[in-house]
């Protein structure tokens, strides 16, 4: 739609645009208002009412998770050929570059919470490809607390505030974890010093979920993606994180912005792990289990590319608060797997964006794809892209569209048949402690890290009820008998009688 006005976002320092109301009427002064002498304010003063009404509506709904975050723009470059695995246009052609926007975040805290809280970190990227926007909605940990999608809302409730006291509640936190011990692998990661990264620039990112890379002939492989920081891993201790939370709760946000402003552009190298369907069937671990990693000794990393963040946003609200990610934003050549938590997220993420930003959230500039045309999806609040003009809202024989053929049906490995069941992914068993025990041994290779882990758990767990503490000691004893005993001893020292 043509416009004869200059968008406000294009004005720069040194220019002197005319101040107006929201409908473009010039106003003499932003401070003046209409009143009768020293008496009542006039209802006819549209400028005043316009200003106050907009102010009352400045805040959009906060994200239920990942409320506090920071972001920047950058570019992805293919460094290694993966055309044997996928037809994703963005990944085919060494040297090919694709623009992107990134957002990093904490998970459980509110928008005003501290950046350095012990929490997983969201690590999301939106690639503006020629075949649509492709979102990587990742975390900085390779596993997660759950593997059943029904557990996600209730788990998140335990990380929030007690509905009676409105306080964070250690009993609520540990009660869930100790009664859902499939979470122990993620707990081991979270309460190591990796749970308090020094900055967003100094942490890895992981897809955690399994995806499928596909080709036009219907063949596919299973993949997991790793984003490895080129700045090196750097973390806070528990006490350093707490000190920074008091001194500068926005430390990670500030660090990212100022590093880019200085020209110290952070970068990450991108790798994938690959399993064929046949390998997946024989693999020790269920590849759809979000609480398990694919050990790199068994499934090595294969390099793909590198991305660099090199430009800060001009306006935080417009570009970072309104950016909307979803794992269902995919492109030809990549598909979701049968991972049940991923399947739940395919619905949950766009649903929350429709609530937070409105049904036309993909028309917001930071979310808008390079090429999109769907006149069957129109109207609704804030349809600001011309609403497809006179194009018919149905498949019209008078206005034919071009339809791109989809890939043929996938191989027999992906043909599902069976009865509808009310399922739990897997009951907790001995296998759920194996990778957590291996991580405990990995922590022992770096002096002080096992001690830090025990301390980090103890100073948090000590605030829980005694029966929850006892159950949690048992959970850690299932990982390693010595670990359970150490956590019991250290925690009970910190309990306030």
Secondary structure, DSSP 4 states (H G I P E B T S, - for coil): ---SS--GGG--TT--PPPB-TTS-B-S-SS---BSTTSPBPTT-HHHHHHHHHHTT-PPPPPSSS-SEEEEEEEEEE-S--TTT---GGGSSTT-EEEEEEEEEESSS-TTS-TTSSS-EEEEEEEEETTEEEEEEEESSSS-S-SSTTHHHHHHHHHSB-TTT-SB-HHHHHHHHHHSGGGHHHHHHHTSGGGSBS-GGG--EE--S-EEEE-TTS-EEEEEEEEEETT---B--HHHHHHHHHH-TTHHHHHHHHHHHTT---EEEEEEEEEEHHHHHH-SS-TT-TT----TTTS--EEEEEEEEEE--S-HIIIIIS----TT---TTEEE-S-HHHHHHHHHHHHHHHHHH-TTGGGSTTT--SS---TTS--STT--S-TTTT--SS--SSS----PPPPPPPPGGG----------S----GGGGHHHHHHHHHHTTSTTHHHHHHHHHHHHHTTS-HHHHHHHHHHHHHH-HHHHHHHHHHHHHH---
